[in-house]
Each structure stands twice: as structure tokens, then as C-alpha cells.
Amino acid sequence: MIKNYLTVDVEDYFHVSAFSNRVRYEEWNNYESRVVSNTKRILEILNRAGDIKGTFFILGWVAEKHPGLVKEIDAQGHEIGCHSYRHKLVYDSTPKEFRSDLIKARDILEGITGKKIFGYRAPSYSITNKSLWAFEILAELGFTYDSSIFPISHDRYGIPDAPRFNYWLPEHGLREYPISTAKILGIKVPVSGGGYLRLFPYWFTKIALKKINYDEMQPFVFYIHPWEIDPQQPRIKGATLFSRFRHYNNLEKAENRFTKLLQDFQFTPIIPQFEQSECLSV
């Protein structure tokens, strides 16, 4: 069986971009944090499913507040990646702001683990045609791969004509691991994690992902957020109906579907530890 890339975007429920107009960065400390317990639940699920390893893209703000969580993820053999510091959309940042945020997050993560951080994922997959300049900064700061491109059309993210499977960016010396889509009747359908895992019935997700593995003989990149297995999380007041649907739809079904997925497919981190030749110290 093909080994697919399992990724976890470690952020709290109040960090998400859909609520950014209701929850300001300066107010984050006012909210009940549930990221530690939810992430530990993800770790328990992976261990119970057969000691499955993945790549955890961790928000720098979370790492700074909860360094013990980063150490626990690392100690269990998962890859640590960078998910920015304050979850600001890349295309809403200037290059100077992006570089500063990235350095801060990277240095926190490397300081906690003592290991080089190889990979980056943008908040809400916000490297789009408006922010391709981010690749130059990623390469300049020593990252070797990115996993931020979603090859679909979407109101918040997406580069519709981007390749669907991992590819090389020779001008930057980076490899891109795009979020996976399935080709169904010639249409690219996002099926590989997050809200799409909650939106579609599991039987559809399974068939679509099997098409990627068996018809196209390619691995898929799957993602999940710890808050997605937490149906009891506090509700954000004043959010739009659309944002509430995106965030809260089928939260109560996500853990069971995620568990089934781990049984039906094989997974690996984007860069397994035995391949991280530079990971001993920074």
C-alpha cells in the first residue's frame, strides 16, 4: 500500500481565520485554551491505531505557551513543522511581516526541540498567486519544503492550476506538498482532510482517496486540526452563519471518521525522522 502524508495543524479553535473578524490576536489570552488536551487526544488516536507517525505543523504562539506539548509530540517520533507564529494570512502580510513572523515561530520550535525545522504550512493555505514571494523567504530562512498550496478555487485560498501532487520548485530549492484533491468526472474535488472530512460522508472520502492511491498511484496529503475532534469547544459569538457552518459542521463525527481513515490507509510524516539528516541539532 502507498504511504500517504499525515499532517496535523496544531492551533486552537479561536485561532482559525474564519473567526479573525470576531477574535483579535490581542484577545487570544482571554479564551479557554483546549489545544493541549485536543492534540494529546490526536496522539492517543495515532498510538491506538498502530503507532502512526505524522507531521505536526505547530503554531508558534501555541509552542511558546505550551512547550511541553511540542516536546511530547517530538518525543513520540512525529515531525515538527512550522505553522507561522500568529496565524496571519500570508497574502495579508508584507514580506517583512512574514519574514519576522516566520523567524519568531521557527526559532521557538527549534529552541524547544533542538532540531532543524524543515517544513512550513501557511495559515489557511494562504500562499496563493498573490503571495508567491513567500517561497523566496522560506528558502532564505532554511526551509526545504512547503505544504501550503491547495490546487482548487476557493474564497480564502487556492491556486487552481497548480500541480496536484508533490513537485519541485527549482528557482527556490523547495519541494511543494500540495493538499490533495481527487479527480471525479474531470473535476478536482478537495477530499483530504479538515472540513471536507466532516462535510462528505466517510464512504465518499474513502472512495475518493482510494482513487488517488490506486488509480493514480500517488500518495495524498491529509490534514486535520485538533479542534476538529472537540464538539464541546466554546462557540464564538457573532460569527457569520457561513463561518459557523464551516467550523462546527459534523464536529461530533470527525474523530470516528479520522479513526476509520487510519485503519483504511497507511501514513507517514512528510519527512520521516530517519531521513532528517540535519535534525540532531541546530
C-alpha positions as CSV (number, residue, x, y, z in Angstrom):
1,M,0.0,0.0,0.0
2,I,1.1,3.5,-0.7
3,K,2.1,5.5,2.4
4,N,0.3,8.9,2.5
5,Y,1.3,12.0,4.3
6,L,-0.5,12.6,7.6
7,T,-0.4,16.2,8.8
8,V,-1.8,18.0,11.8
9,D,-2.2,21.8,12.0
10,V,-1.8,22.5,15.7
11,E,-3.8,25.5,16.6
12,D,-6.7,26.3,18.9
13,Y,-10.4,26.9,17.9
14,F,-10.1,30.6,18.4
15,H,-7.1,30.9,16.0
16,V,-8.9,30.0,12.8
17,S,-9.1,32.5,10.0
18,A,-12.9,32.2,9.8
19,F,-13.2,33.9,13.2
20,S,-10.5,36.5,12.7
21,N,-13.0,39.3,12.4
22,R,-14.5,38.3,15.8
23,V,-11.4,37.3,17.7
24,R,-8.4,39.6,17.6
25,Y,-4.9,38.4,18.2
26,E,-4.6,40.7,21.2
27,E,-7.6,38.8,22.8
28,W,-6.3,35.2,22.4
29,N,-5.3,35.0,26.0
30,N,-8.9,35.7,27.1
31,Y,-10.2,32.4,25.6
32,E,-10.1,29.0,27.1
33,S,-7.3,27.0,25.5
34,R,-8.1,23.5,24.5
35,V,-5.2,22.8,22.2
36,V,-3.2,20.7,24.6
37,S,-6.0,18.2,25.5
38,N,-7.2,18.0,21.9
39,T,-3.7,17.4,20.5
40,K,-3.0,14.8,23.1
41,R,-6.2,13.1,22.0
42,I,-4.9,13.1,18.4
43,L,-1.7,11.5,19.7
44,E,-3.7,8.8,21.6
45,I,-5.7,8.0,18.4
46,L,-2.5,7.6,16.4
47,N,-0.9,5.4,19.0
48,R,-4.0,3.3,19.3
49,A,-4.2,2.9,15.5
50,G,-0.7,1.3,15.4
51,D,1.8,3.9,16.4
52,I,1.2,6.0,13.3
53,K,3.6,9.0,12.8
54,G,2.8,12.3,11.1
55,T,3.9,15.8,10.6
56,F,2.6,18.4,13.2
57,F,2.7,21.9,11.8
58,I,2.6,23.9,15.1
59,L,1.6,27.5,15.6
60,G,4.5,29.4,17.2
61,W,2.1,31.0,19.7
62,V,1.0,27.6,20.8
63,A,4.6,26.4,21.1
64,E,5.5,29.4,23.2
65,K,2.6,28.9,25.6
66,H,2.9,25.1,25.7
67,P,6.5,24.0,25.1
68,G,5.8,20.7,26.9
69,L,3.3,19.8,24.2
70,V,5.9,20.3,21.5
71,K,8.3,18.2,23.4
72,E,5.8,15.4,23.8
73,I,4.9,15.4,20.0
74,D,8.6,15.3,19.2
75,A,9.4,12.6,21.8
76,Q,6.7,10.4,20.2
77,G,8.6,10.4,16.9
78,H,6.5,12.9,14.9
79,E,8.0,15.5,12.6
80,I,7.6,19.1,13.8
81,G,6.8,21.7,11.2
82,C,6.1,25.4,11.4
83,H,2.6,26.9,11.0
84,S,3.6,30.6,11.5
85,Y,3.5,32.4,14.8
86,R,0.2,34.3,14.9
87,H,-1.8,32.7,12.1
88,K,-1.9,35.7,9.9
89,L,-2.8,35.0,6.3
90,V,0.3,35.3,4.1
91,Y,-1.3,37.5,1.5
92,D,-2.5,39.9,4.2
93,S,1.1,40.3,5.3
94,T,4.0,42.3,3.9
95,P,7.2,40.3,3.1
96,K,8.8,42.0,6.1
97,E,6.0,41.0,8.4
98,F,6.0,37.4,7.0
99,R,9.8,37.1,7.5
100,S,9.6,38.4,11.0
101,D,6.7,36.1,12.0
102,L,8.4,33.1,10.4
103,I,11.7,33.7,12.2
104,K,9.9,34.0,15.5
105,A,8.0,30.8,15.1
106,R,10.9,28.8,13.7
107,D,13.2,29.9,16.5
108,I,10.7,29.0,19.2
109,L,10.2,25.5,17.7
110,E,13.9,24.9,17.1
111,G,14.7,26.1,20.6
112,I,12.3,23.7,22.2
113,T,13.2,20.6,20.1
114,G,16.9,21.4,19.4
115,K,16.2,20.2,15.8
116,K,16.0,21.9,12.5
117,I,12.6,22.7,11.2
118,F,12.3,21.6,7.6
119,G,8.7,22.3,6.7
120,Y,6.2,25.1,6.6
121,R,2.4,25.3,6.2
122,A,0.7,28.7,5.8
123,P,-2.3,29.7,7.9
124,S,-5.4,28.7,5.9
125,Y,-3.2,27.6,2.9
126,S,-2.7,31.3,2.1
127,I,0.2,31.0,-0.3
128,T,-1.7,31.9,-3.4
129,N,-0.8,33.7,-6.7
130,K,-0.9,36.9,-4.6
131,S,1.8,35.7,-2.2
132,L,4.2,33.5,-4.2
133,W,7.0,35.8,-2.9
134,A,6.8,33.8,0.3
135,F,8.8,30.9,-1.3
136,E,11.9,33.1,-1.6
137,I,11.7,33.9,2.1
138,L,11.2,30.3,3.1
139,A,14.2,29.2,1.1
140,E,16.3,32.1,2.5
141,L,15.4,31.0,6.1
142,G,16.5,27.4,5.5
143,F,13.2,25.6,5.0
144,T,13.3,22.8,2.5
145,Y,9.6,22.2,1.8
146,D,6.2,23.8,1.9
147,S,2.7,22.3,2.2
148,S,0.5,25.3,1.7
149,I,-0.8,25.1,-1.9
150,F,-4.4,23.9,-2.4
151,P,-4.9,23.3,-6.1
152,I,-8.6,24.4,-6.1
153,S,-10.7,27.6,-6.4
154,H,-11.8,28.9,-3.0
155,D,-12.7,32.2,-1.5
156,R,-9.9,32.1,1.0
157,Y,-7.1,30.0,-0.6
158,G,-6.1,28.1,-3.7
159,I,-4.1,28.0,-6.9
160,P,-6.4,26.2,-9.3
161,D,-3.8,25.3,-11.9
162,A,-1.1,24.2,-9.5
163,P,0.1,20.5,-9.8
164,R,-1.9,18.1,-7.7
165,F,1.0,16.0,-6.4
166,N,4.3,17.0,-4.8
167,Y,6.6,18.8,-7.1
168,W,9.9,20.7,-7.1
169,L,10.3,24.5,-7.1
170,P,13.7,24.7,-8.7
171,E,14.0,28.5,-8.5
172,H,13.7,28.3,-4.7
173,G,15.2,24.9,-3.9
174,L,11.9,23.8,-2.3
175,R,9.6,20.9,-2.6
176,E,5.9,21.6,-2.5
177,Y,3.4,19.0,-1.0
178,P,0.0,20.4,-2.0
179,I,-3.2,19.5,-0.2
180,S,-4.7,16.6,-2.1
181,T,-7.7,16.6,-4.4
182,A,-9.4,13.7,-6.3
183,K,-10.3,13.9,-9.9
184,I,-14.0,13.0,-10.2
185,L,-15.7,13.3,-13.6
186,G,-12.7,15.5,-14.5
187,I,-13.3,17.9,-11.6
188,K,-10.8,18.4,-8.8
189,V,-12.6,17.7,-5.5
190,P,-11.0,18.6,-2.2
191,V,-11.3,15.4,-0.1
192,S,-8.2,15.1,2.0
193,G,-9.0,16.4,5.5
194,G,-10.3,19.2,7.6
195,G,-13.8,20.5,6.8
196,Y,-14.0,18.2,3.8
197,L,-13.7,15.1,6.1
198,R,-16.6,16.5,8.1
199,L,-18.6,17.7,5.1
200,F,-18.6,14.5,3.0
201,P,-19.9,11.1,4.2
202,Y,-16.9,8.8,5.0
203,W,-17.7,6.3,2.2
204,F,-17.3,9.1,-0.3
205,T,-14.0,10.2,1.2
206,K,-12.7,6.7,1.2
207,I,-13.5,6.1,-2.4
208,A,-12.0,9.4,-3.5
209,L,-8.8,8.8,-1.6
210,K,-8.5,5.3,-3.0
211,K,-8.8,6.7,-6.5
212,I,-5.7,8.8,-5.7
213,N,-3.7,5.8,-4.3
214,Y,-4.9,3.1,-6.7
215,D,-5.9,4.8,-10.0
216,E,-3.2,7.4,-10.0
217,M,-0.6,5.5,-7.8
218,Q,0.1,8.7,-5.8
219,P,0.2,9.4,-2.1
220,F,-2.3,12.0,-0.7
221,V,-1.6,14.7,1.8
222,F,-4.2,14.6,4.6
223,Y,-4.7,17.3,7.3
224,I,-6.7,17.7,10.5
225,H,-6.8,20.2,13.3
226,P,-7.0,19.2,16.9
227,W,-10.2,21.3,17.4
228,E,-12.0,19.2,14.8
229,I,-12.3,16.3,17.3
230,D,-13.7,18.6,20.0
231,P,-17.5,19.1,19.6
232,Q,-17.7,20.6,23.1
233,Q,-15.5,23.5,22.3
234,P,-16.8,27.0,23.2
235,R,-18.8,28.7,20.4
236,I,-17.5,32.0,19.0
237,K,-20.2,34.7,19.4
238,G,-21.2,36.8,16.4
239,A,-19.6,34.6,13.7
240,T,-21.4,34.5,10.4
241,L,-23.7,31.6,9.5
242,F,-21.3,30.5,6.8
243,S,-18.3,30.6,9.2
244,R,-20.2,28.7,11.8
245,F,-21.1,26.0,9.3
246,R,-17.5,25.6,8.1
247,H,-16.2,25.4,11.6
248,Y,-18.9,23.4,13.5
249,N,-20.3,21.2,10.8
250,N,-20.1,17.5,11.9
251,L,-17.5,18.0,14.7
252,E,-19.2,15.1,16.5
253,K,-18.4,12.8,13.6
254,A,-14.8,13.8,12.9
255,E,-13.0,11.6,15.4
256,N,-14.7,8.4,14.3
257,R,-14.1,9.3,10.6
258,F,-10.4,10.0,11.4
259,T,-10.1,6.7,13.2
260,K,-11.6,4.9,10.2
261,L,-9.2,6.7,7.9
262,L,-6.2,5.5,9.9
263,Q,-7.5,1.9,9.6
264,D,-8.1,2.1,5.8
265,F,-4.9,3.8,4.7
266,Q,-1.2,3.9,5.6
267,F,0.6,7.0,6.7
268,T,4.0,8.6,7.2
269,P,5.3,12.0,8.1
270,I,6.3,14.2,5.2
271,I,9.9,13.7,6.2
272,P,10.4,10.6,8.5
273,Q,12.9,11.1,11.3
274,F,15.3,8.6,9.8
275,E,15.5,10.9,6.7
276,Q,16.2,14.0,8.7
277,S,19.9,14.0,8.3
278,E,20.3,17.5,9.8
279,C,17.8,17.1,12.7
280,L,20.2,16.3,15.5
281,S,20.9,20.0,16.4
282,V,20.5,23.5,15.1
